[in-house]
Amino acid sequence: MKKIGVLALQGAVREHVQMLEELGCEAVTITRAEQLVELDGLVLPGGESTTMRKLLDRYGLLGPIRILAEKGLPMFGTCAGLILLARDVVDYESHLAVMDVKVARNSYGRQVDSFEVLLSIKEIGEDIPAVFIRAPHIVSVGEQVEILASCDDKIVLARDRHLLGCSFHPELTRDTRIMEYFINVVVA
């Protein structure tokens, strides 16, 4: 059984935990650095990236998570989690700065502009529901980064070796294919 941590400072923690457990993983909520041991992967959920950064600093998690990413621990960032992973953030400071992507925050407007679409995702499948809530998008990617999906000509899902980042919230749907991809391909 794979042991996957879910950063539990803010955001869609419960939904990620439920999906991971549904897929046969041991899901561990992470609020302290000492809980980061013996994980097979780590999910950084959506939420509000500025708040999450402040909480990462307050609880001493930023450095330990960065070190684990640099050592190759598979990580999956959704929405704000993507912003946390990004090496560069447009008009803002980067946070973990481990995924070779440049991200623009709030690319799809305000909360009221939220929407859901069906995406075709390379290596994963067709008609995959994607929920966008004040979502970022990936402006550019490094040479080793694989673009997996776009929406409205904006990159919304990419993989940088052991790091997977998406603009939207797959955990808010019943479709588990993106999480399965993380568990079975990225974590493998």
DRENKEDO-827430 format. One line per field, with one value per residue (C-alpha): residue in one letter; y, z, x. Coordinates in steps of 0.2 Angstrom, whole numbers. Layout:
N
code = (A, ...) .
y = (Y, ...) .
z = (Z, ...) .
x = (X, ...) .
***
This chain:
188
code = (M, K, K, I, G, V, L, A, L, Q, G, A, V, R, E, H, V, Q, M, L, E, E, L, G, C, E, A, V, T, I, T, R, A, E, Q, L, V, E, L, D, G, L, V, L, P, G, G, E, S, T, T, M, R, K, L, L, D, R, Y, G, L, L, G, P, I, R, I, L, A, E, K, G, L, P, M, F, G, T, C, A, G, L, I, L, L, A, R, D, V, V, D, Y, E, S, H, L, A, V, M, D, V, K, V, A, R, N, S, Y, G, R, Q, V, D, S, F, E, V, L, L, S, I, K, E, I, G, E, D, I, P, A, V, F, I, R, A, P, H, I, V, S, V, G, E, Q, V, E, I, L, A, S, C, D, D, K, I, V, L, A, R, D, R, H, L, L, G, C, S, F, H, P, E, L, T, R, D, T, R, I, M, E, Y, F, I, N, V, V, V, A) .
y = (0, 17, 30, 47, 63, 77, 94, 99, 117, 124, 119, 103, 91, 80, 77, 72, 60, 52, 50, 42, 30, 25, 21, 10, 21, 26, 44, 54, 72, 83, 97, 95, 92, 76, 68, 69, 53, 37, 45, 38, 54, 71, 80, 99, 104, 119, 134, 151, 151, 166, 159, 142, 150, 159, 143, 133, 146, 146, 127, 125, 115, 125, 120, 101, 100, 108, 96, 81, 88, 91, 73, 66, 63, 63, 78, 83, 101, 106, 124, 133, 118, 121, 139, 132, 120, 133, 139, 156, 165, 180, 196, 187, 178, 159, 147, 130, 134, 116, 113, 120, 130, 148, 151, 166, 167, 169, 167, 162, 177, 178, 165, 170, 165, 147, 134, 115, 108, 91, 89, 77, 73, 65, 48, 49, 49, 59, 68, 71, 84, 99, 111, 129, 140, 156, 145, 149, 143, 138, 152, 142, 126, 120, 108, 93, 97, 87, 97, 85, 97, 114, 124, 139, 139, 139, 125, 118, 101, 97, 85, 89, 71, 67, 83, 84, 101, 106, 122, 114, 103, 85, 80, 90, 77, 58, 55, 47, 46, 60, 54, 36, 43, 52, 36, 23, 33, 47, 39, 21) .
z = (0, -5, 9, 2, 12, 10, 15, 28, 31, 21, 6, -1, 11, 14, -4, -8, 7, 2, -16, -11, 1, -12, -23, -10, -3, 15, 16, 29, 33, 35, 47, 55, 47, 57, 48, 31, 34, 24, 12, -6, -12, -7, -12, -11, -12, -19, -7, -6, -10, 0, 15, 12, 11, 28, 36, 28, 35, 52, 54, 47, 32, 18, 19, 23, 8, -4, 2, -1, -19, -23, -17, -29, -18, -30, -28, -35, -34, -38, -41, -26, -25, -43, -38, -23, -34, -48, -50, -56, -52, -63, -52, -36, -26, -29, -14, -15, -33, -37, -53, -69, -74, -74, -67, -68, -53, -55, -74, -75, -65, -49, -39, -48, -64, -59, -72, -76, -93, -100, -105, -116, -106, -114, -106, -96, -106, -114, -106, -89, -79, -73, -60, -62, -47, -47, -56, -61, -78, -83, -94, -99, -96, -95, -107, -97, -93, -102, -106, -103, -105, -111, -109, -119, -126, -108, -101, -86, -83, -84, -77, -73, -69, -51, -50, -57, -57, -62, -63, -58, -45, -50, -32, -33, -46, -45, -59, -51, -67, -64, -46, -53, -65, -50, -40, -54, -65, -56, -39, -46) .
x = (0, 7, 8, 3, 4, -9, -3, -17, -14, -29, -39, -47, -38, -53, -57, -39, -39, -55, -49, -33, -41, -54, -39, -31, -18, -14, -18, -9, -13, 3, 3, 21, 38, 40, 26, 35, 44, 42, 30, 29, 22, 14, -1, -2, -20, -29, -33, -26, -7, -2, -11, -3, 14, 12, 7, 21, 33, 24, 25, 42, 37, 43, 61, 58, 46, 58, 72, 61, 56, 74, 78, 64, 49, 34, 22, 6, 0, -18, -22, -13, -2, 4, 8, 18, 28, 32, 50, 43, 26, 22, 22, 24, 38, 40, 37, 45, 52, 55, 45, 52, 37, 31, 14, 2, -11, -29, -29, -47, -54, -63, -73, -89, -80, -78, -82, -80, -75, -71, -52, -43, -27, -12, -8, -23, -39, -54, -68, -60, -69, -59, -66, -58, -59, -49, -36, -19, -11, 6, 14, 29, 39, 57, 64, 61, 43, 29, 13, -2, -17, -22, -38, -42, -24, -17, -7, -16, -8, 11, 24, 42, 49, 42, 32, 14, 5, -12, -22, -39, -47, -48, -52, -69, -75, -79, -66, -51, -40, -28, -25, -23, -10, -1, -1, 3, 15, 22, 24, 26) .
***
